[in-house]
Amino acid sequence: MRRRRKKNEGNENLERWLLTYADLITLLLAFFIVMYSMSRIDAKRFGKMAEALSGVLKGGNTVFEHINDEDVLKGHGLLKLGELSMIQKQIEEKFENVQRPEQVQTEITERGLVVHIMESALFKEGSAEIEPRAREILDIINQQVAVLPNHVRIEGHTDDRAINTPLFPSNWELSTARATRVVRYFIENHGIPPDKISALGYGEFRPIRPNNSIENRAKNRRVDVVILTMELSMKEPSSQLYNLADNQ
């Protein structure tokens, strides 16, 4: 015998489908709200939060457990990424006043404020001896850098043309020597604390332009003065912390 369908059975099935659909819409709405919120969060802070949450979920130590009083004291007064843009404007205005803006370029990156100084402003080609004309540029940069508590990293760069001299067997030696010369200039002529500044040489392996023209190669031959962000500055070793540990 054929079973008769109850009148309210169709309505009941329809209501179940609507409940499932409503749940799906609610989940999608929540998903888009979370995605929008994430897009409004500073990327670095979100990365730290994600790392901390990952440590909690795995049952291990979180990044917050590694923060101590010394780190807090070391970070006191350090400029954050957004605050470095003010220093960038001041440096650009200084070089416009001395009519040498083409020899110095600045940009804000995730590492901090980067001041690109072209080779022509500092050295002769293939040399690591600072030219007299470079003093004006380095002195202007020092006026802005010396008063900052952030760590300063000097990076030497070359183009892709090979060099092979008794003094510089490769671009590694040339780029490192140039960075070191600039560090010594800041320390010896302006008294920047040696633990506040460091030197690196990258050879031809960190170009900012393709090495396919004379103009682009000239831009790749440079020394970068990098004023690190507060976060990166706090990760740099400091002799003050070592002295503090020795006294305890």
Number of C-alpha atoms within 10 A of each C-alpha: 3 4 5 6 8 8 8 8 10 10 10 10 10 10 12 11 11 11 11 11 12 12 12 12 12 11 12 12 12 12 12 11 12 11 11 11 10 12 11 9 11 9 12 11 10 14 12 14 15 12 15 17 15 15 15 13 11 9 9 10 14 18 15 12 8 8 10 9 8 13 13 10 11 19 18 12 11 18 21 16 19 12 14 20 17 11 17 18 11 12 22 17 13 16 19 12 9 11 10 13 16 11 17 20 17 19 12 16 12 12 15 25 25 24 22 21 25 20 26 16 22 25 20 12 9 15 16 22 13 17 13 10 12 16 15 14 18 17 15 14 19 17 12 14 20 16 9 17 18 29 23 26 20 23 26 32 29 28 24 17 10 11 15 12 9 7 12 17 12 16 24 19 18 25 28 23 22 28 25 19 17 24 23 18 16 20 15 12 12 13 11 19 11 14 13 19 20 18 20 20 23 18 23 21 14 13 19 15 14 13 17 9 9 9 11 15 20 16 24 26 25 29 29 22 25 25 27 26 23 23 17 16 24 20 12 17 12 15 12 12 14 10 10 10 10 8 7 5
